[in-house]
């Protein structure tokens, strides 16, 4: 299942708060990519990202919660890997996860709606790069495009983004119950956009 025609038109038509919630869902899905990379490479602290995500979820329905965005942007920067420092492919989806959360914080701070939409594109780009990196066939550029977009992981990504958009469109009033249910579903599932499982503590 691919995006319905007009996916980005529908995404742009959402209210700012709905766009933020949609982008947050995608950031939550990208988090396990960082978590696994951090464990394997012993780089960074995935709890920093987890804390930021938890606060962002809470801020969706608790309007009294004031995020000190500059502090969290600095903490994220301190935990951002440099790809040239690592041999493992996992640094790239991990970097994308930090970039997505950083972009979301900056977009909330500056009410930058286009940046929120770009998180959708970044998540799909992570998936495309993963499929290319794991492809063991020699393919021409056009064949590679077909391979990437026909791949089951990309199909799953498009399907989940489509489902998230639909459920947020269908619930224009963002209530605490709605946000908590959405978060619980994503955290319980704990499978990233490239199929990595999160390790849950406790």
KEKE-3310 file (N, C-alpha, C; in steps of 0.2 Angstrom, whole numbers, plus 5000, padded with zeros to 4 digits):
npx = (5004:5004:5007:4991:4985:4990:4995:5004:4998:4987:4993:4999:4987:4983:4980:4992:4995:4991:5000:5012:5010:5009:5022:5029:5025:5032:5045:5046:5045:5057:5066:5071:5081:5092:5094:5098:5110:5117:5119:5127:5138:5142:5141:5135:5119:5105:5095:5093:5087:5075:5070:5067:5058:5047:5044:5039:5028:5020:5019:5010:4997:4997:4996:5002:5014:5031:5043:5061:5067:5080:5089:5087:5090:5104:5108:5104:5112:5125:5124:5124:5129:5144:5145:5158:5166:5163:5162:5151:5136:5124:5126:5120:5105:5104:5109:5099:5088:5091:5092:5079:5071:5078:5074:5060:5059:5065:5056:5044:5048:5049:5038:5038:5030:5034:5045:5041:5034:5044:5050:5043:5047:5061:5060:5056:5066:5077:5072:5073:5087:5092:5087:5094:5107:5106:5104:5109:5111:5117:5111:5104:5102:5088:5082:5085:5078:5065:5066:5069:5057:5047:5050:5047:5049:5048:5035:5029:5032:5026:5013:5011:5014:5003:4992:4994:4992:4979:4972:4975:4969:4956:4954:4953:4952:4964:4965:4970:4968:4968:4981:4989:4985:4989:5003:5005:5003:5013:5024:5023:5023:5035:5044:5055:5056:5064:5063:5069:5069:5065:5073:5066:5067:5066)
npy = (4994:5010:5028:5037:5046:5063:5063:5072:5084:5082:5081:5093:5100:5098:5105:5115:5109:5096:5092:5092:5082:5071:5071:5068:5055:5049:5052:5044:5031:5031:5030:5018:5015:5023:5019:5005:5007:5015:5006:4996:5002:5009:5023:5039:5043:5035:5038:5051:5055:5048:5054:5067:5063:5058:5070:5078:5071:5072:5086:5088:5087:5093:5108:5117:5113:5118:5117:5118:5122:5125:5120:5106:5104:5106:5095:5085:5088:5085:5072:5067:5057:5057:5052:5049:5044:5031:5014:5006:5003:5007:5019:5029:5028:5030:5043:5050:5048:5056:5069:5070:5072:5083:5092:5092:5098:5111:5115:5116:5126:5137:5137:5130:5124:5118:5111:5101:5093:5089:5079:5068:5065:5063:5051:5042:5042:5037:5024:5021:5022:5012:5001:5001:5000:4987:4979:4966:4965:4969:4983:4994:5012:5016:5003:5001:5011:5006:4994:4998:5006:4996:4987:4978:4984:4997:4998:4995:5006:5017:5013:5013:5027:5032:5027:5033:5046:5046:5043:5054:5064:5060:5063:5077:5085:5086:5076:5072:5058:5053:5056:5048:5035:5034:5035:5024:5014:5015:5014:5002:4993:4996:4994:4999:5011:5004:4991:4988:4982:4989:4990:4987:4994:4987)
npz = (5000:4995:4998:4998:4984:4986:4999:5005:5003:5011:5023:5025:5027:5040:5056:5066:5078:5076:5066:5073:5082:5073:5068:5080:5082:5072:5076:5087:5082:5076:5086:5092:5083:5086:5099:5099:5091:5100:5111:5105:5100:5111:5112:5116:5125:5126:5134:5135:5123:5125:5136:5131:5121:5129:5136:5126:5122:5133:5133:5122:5127:5140:5142:5151:5153:5151:5140:5141:5128:5122:5131:5129:5115:5116:5123:5115:5104:5110:5110:5097:5084:5074:5058:5051:5062:5064:5059:5057:5049:5056:5062:5053:5053:5066:5068:5060:5068:5079:5072:5068:5080:5085:5075:5076:5089:5086:5077:5084:5093:5084:5077:5064:5051:5039:5042:5051:5042:5034:5043:5040:5027:5030:5038:5029:5020:5028:5028:5015:5013:5021:5014:5002:5007:5012:5001:4991:4977:4961:4954:4942:4942:4940:4942:4955:4961:4959:4966:4979:4982:4980:4990:5005:5017:5015:5010:5021:5029:5022:5023:5037:5040:5033:5040:5052:5049:5045:5057:5065:5057:5059:5072:5076:5088:5100:5113:5130:5132:5119:5115:5124:5121:5108:5110:5118:5110:5100:5108:5115:5104:5098:5087:5075:5061:5052:5056:5068:5085:5100:5116:5131:5147:5164)
capx = (5000:5008:5003:4986:4987:4988:4997:5007:4993:4983:4998:4999:4981:4982:4982:4999:4996:4991:5007:5017:5008:5011:5030:5031:5024:5037:5051:5045:5046:5064:5070:5075:5087:5097:5095:5102:5116:5120:5121:5132:5144:5144:5141:5129:5115:5098:5090:5092:5082:5069:5067:5064:5051:5042:5042:5036:5021:5016:5017:5004:4990:4998:4999:5006:5021:5035:5049:5066:5070:5087:5093:5087:5093:5111:5109:5104:5119:5130:5123:5124:5135:5147:5146:5165:5169:5160:5162:5145:5130:5119:5126:5116:5098:5104:5109:5092:5083:5093:5090:5071:5069:5080:5070:5054:5060:5066:5049:5039:5050:5048:5031:5040:5026:5037:5050:5037:5032:5051:5051:5040:5052:5067:5059:5055:5073:5080:5070:5076:5094:5093:5085:5099:5113:5106:5103:5115:5111:5119:5105:5105:5098:5081:5080:5086:5072:5059:5068:5068:5050:5043:5052:5041:5050:5046:5028:5026:5033:5021:5007:5010:5013:4996:4987:4994:4989:4971:4969:4975:4964:4949:4953:4955:4953:4969:4964:4975:4967:4970:4988:4991:4983:4993:5010:5006:5003:5019:5030:5022:5025:5043:5048:5057:5054:5068:5062:5073:5065:5068:5074:5062:5070:5061)
capy = (5000:5017:5034:5039:5053:5069:5062:5078:5089:5081:5082:5101:5103:5097:5110:5114:5104:5089:5091:5091:5075:5066:5071:5065:5048:5046:5052:5039:5025:5031:5030:5011:5015:5026:5015:4999:5009:5017:5000:4992:5006:5013:5030:5043:5041:5035:5040:5058:5055:5045:5059:5072:5061:5058:5077:5080:5067:5076:5093:5088:5088:5097:5115:5120:5111:5122:5114:5122:5118:5126:5115:5099:5105:5106:5088:5081:5089:5082:5064:5066:5054:5059:5046:5047:5041:5024:5010:5003:5007:5009:5026:5033:5028:5033:5050:5052:5049:5063:5074:5071:5074:5090:5096:5093:5103:5117:5117:5118:5133:5142:5136:5129:5119:5114:5106:5095:5089:5086:5073:5062:5063:5060:5044:5038:5042:5032:5017:5020:5021:5005:4996:5001:4997:4979:4976:4963:4965:4975:4986:5001:5017:5015:4997:5002:5015:5001:4989:5002:5008:4990:4983:4977:4988:5004:4997:4996:5013:5021:5011:5016:5034:5033:5025:5038:5052:5045:5043:5061:5067:5058:5065:5084:5087:5082:5075:5068:5051:5051:5056:5043:5029:5033:5034:5018:5009:5015:5012:4995:4990:4997:4992:5006:5011:4999:4984:4986:4982:4993:4986:4991:4993:4986)
capz = (5000:4995:5000:4994:4981:4990:5006:5008:5003:5017:5029:5025:5029:5047:5061:5068:5084:5073:5062:5078:5085:5068:5068:5086:5081:5068:5080:5092:5078:5074:5092:5093:5079:5090:5105:5097:5089:5106:5115:5102:5099:5117:5111:5117:5130:5123:5139:5133:5118:5128:5140:5126:5118:5135:5138:5120:5122:5138:5131:5118:5131:5146:5140:5156:5153:5147:5138:5140:5121:5121:5135:5126:5109:5117:5125:5109:5100:5113:5109:5090:5082:5068:5054:5050:5068:5065:5053:5057:5045:5061:5064:5049:5055:5073:5066:5057:5074:5083:5068:5068:5086:5085:5070:5079:5094:5083:5073:5089:5095:5079:5073:5057:5049:5034:5045:5053:5036:5032:5047:5036:5022:5033:5040:5023:5018:5033:5026:5008:5013:5024:5009:4998:5011:5013:4994:4989:4970:4957:4950:4939:4946:4939:4945:4962:4964:4959:4971:4985:4983:4981:4996:5010:5023:5012:5010:5028:5031:5019:5026:5044:5039:5030:5045:5057:5046:5045:5064:5067:5053:5062:5079:5076:5095:5103:5120:5134:5131:5112:5114:5128:5118:5102:5112:5121:5104:5097:5113:5116:5098:5099:5081:5072:5054:5048:5059:5074:5091:5106:5122:5136:5153:5169)
cpx = (5004:5003:4997:4988:4985:4990:5000:5003:4988:4987:4998:4993:4979:4984:4989:5000:4996:4997:5012:5016:5011:5019:5032:5031:5030:5044:5051:5047:5054:5069:5074:5081:5093:5099:5099:5109:5120:5123:5127:5138:5146:5145:5134:5124:5108:5093:5088:5087:5075:5066:5064:5058:5046:5039:5037:5029:5017:5014:5011:4998:4991:5001:5002:5013:5026:5042:5055:5070:5077:5091:5093:5090:5101:5112:5109:5110:5124:5130:5122:5130:5138:5149:5153:5168:5167:5161:5155:5140:5125:5120:5122:5108:5098:5104:5102:5088:5085:5091:5083:5069:5072:5076:5063:5054:5061:5059:5044:5041:5048:5042:5033:5036:5030:5042:5047:5035:5039:5053:5048:5044:5058:5066:5059:5062:5078:5079:5074:5084:5096:5092:5091:5106:5112:5104:5109:5115:5114:5114:5107:5101:5091:5078:5080:5080:5066:5060:5066:5060:5045:5045:5047:5042:5047:5038:5025:5027:5028:5014:5006:5010:5005:4991:4988:4991:4981:4968:4970:4970:4957:4948:4956:4956:4958:4968:4970:4975:4969:4977:4991:4990:4988:5001:5010:5006:5010:5025:5029:5024:5033:5047:5049:5055:5058:5068:5066:5068:5069:5068:5071:5065:5064:5058)
cpy = (5006:5022:5035:5045:5059:5068:5069:5084:5088:5082:5090:5104:5102:5104:5109:5109:5097:5087:5089:5084:5070:5066:5067:5058:5045:5046:5046:5032:5025:5030:5023:5011:5018:5022:5009:5002:5011:5011:4997:4996:5010:5020:5033:5039:5041:5038:5048:5059:5053:5050:5065:5070:5061:5065:5080:5077:5071:5083:5093:5089:5092:5104:5119:5119:5115:5119:5119:5120:5119:5121:5108:5099:5104:5098:5084:5082:5085:5074:5063:5063:5057:5053:5044:5044:5034:5021:5007:5007:5010:5016:5031:5033:5031:5041:5053:5053:5055:5069:5075:5074:5082:5094:5097:5098:5110:5120:5119:5125:5138:5142:5135:5123:5114:5109:5100:5091:5085:5080:5067:5060:5060:5053:5040:5037:5037:5025:5016:5018:5014:5000:4995:4998:4989:4976:4973:4961:4971:4977:4993:5006:5017:5009:4997:5006:5010:4996:4992:5003:5002:4986:4983:4982:4995:5004:4998:5003:5018:5019:5014:5024:5036:5032:5031:5045:5052:5046:5050:5065:5066:5060:5072:5087:5083:5082:5071:5060:5048:5051:5050:5036:5028:5032:5027:5013:5009:5013:5004:4991:4990:4994:4999:5005:5006:4992:4983:4987:4985:4988:4990:4989:4991:4980)
cpz = (5000:4998:4996:4990:4986:4997:5009:5008:5010:5024:5030:5028:5036:5051:5063:5074:5081:5069:5067:5081:5079:5068:5074:5085:5077:5071:5084:5089:5077:5080:5093:5089:5082:5096:5104:5095:5096:5111:5112:5101:5106:5116:5113:5123:5127:5128:5138:5128:5121:5132:5136:5123:5123:5136:5132:5120:5127:5136:5126:5121:5137:5144:5145:5156:5148:5146:5138:5133:5120:5125:5131:5119:5110:5119:5119:5104:5103:5112:5102:5087:5075:5064:5053:5056:5069:5059:5052:5053:5050:5063:5060:5052:5062:5072:5064:5063:5078:5079:5068:5074:5087:5080:5073:5085:5091:5079:5078:5092:5090:5075:5066:5055:5044:5037:5048:5048:5034:5036:5043:5031:5025:5035:5034:5020:5022:5030:5019:5008:5016:5019:5004:5001:5012:5007:4992:4981:4967:4953:4947:4943:4946:4943:4952:4965:4964:4965:4978:4987:4983:4987:5002:5016:5021:5012:5017:5031:5028:5022:5033:5044:5037:5036:5051:5055:5046:5052:5067:5064:5057:5069:5079:5083:5099:5111:5123:5132:5124:5112:5118:5124:5112:5105:5115:5115:5101:5102:5114:5110:5097:5093:5077:5064:5049:5052:5065:5080:5096:5112:5128:5143:5159:5168)
residu = (UNK:UNK:UNK:UNK:UNK:UNK:UNK:UNK:UNK:UNK:UNK:UNK:UNK:UNK:UNK:UNK:UNK:UNK:UNK:UNK:UNK:UNK:UNK:UNK:UNK:UNK:UNK:UNK:UNK:UNK:UNK:UNK:UNK:UNK:UNK:UNK:UNK:UNK:UNK:UNK:UNK:UNK:UNK:UNK:UNK:UNK:UNK:UNK:UNK:UNK:UNK:UNK:UNK:UNK:UNK:UNK:UNK:UNK:UNK:UNK:UNK:UNK:UNK:UNK:UNK:UNK:UNK:UNK:UNK:UNK:UNK:UNK:UNK:UNK:UNK:UNK:UNK:UNK:UNK:UNK:UNK:UNK:UNK:UNK:UNK:UNK:UNK:UNK:UNK:UNK:UNK:UNK:UNK:UNK:UNK:UNK:UNK:UNK:UNK:UNK:UNK:UNK:UNK:UNK:UNK:UNK:UNK:UNK:UNK:UNK:UNK:UNK:UNK:UNK:UNK:UNK:UNK:UNK:UNK:UNK:UNK:UNK:UNK:UNK:UNK:UNK:UNK:UNK:UNK:UNK:UNK:UNK:UNK:UNK:UNK:UNK:UNK:UNK:UNK:UNK:UNK:UNK:UNK:UNK:UNK:UNK:UNK:UNK:UNK:UNK:UNK:UNK:UNK:UNK:UNK:UNK:UNK:UNK:UNK:UNK:UNK:UNK:UNK:UNK:UNK:UNK:UNK:UNK:UNK:UNK:UNK:UNK:UNK:UNK:UNK:UNK:UNK:UNK:UNK:UNK:UNK:UNK:UNK:UNK:UNK:UNK:UNK:UNK:UNK:UNK:UNK:UNK:UNK:UNK:UNK:UNK:UNK:UNK:UNK:UNK:UNK:UNK)
# end
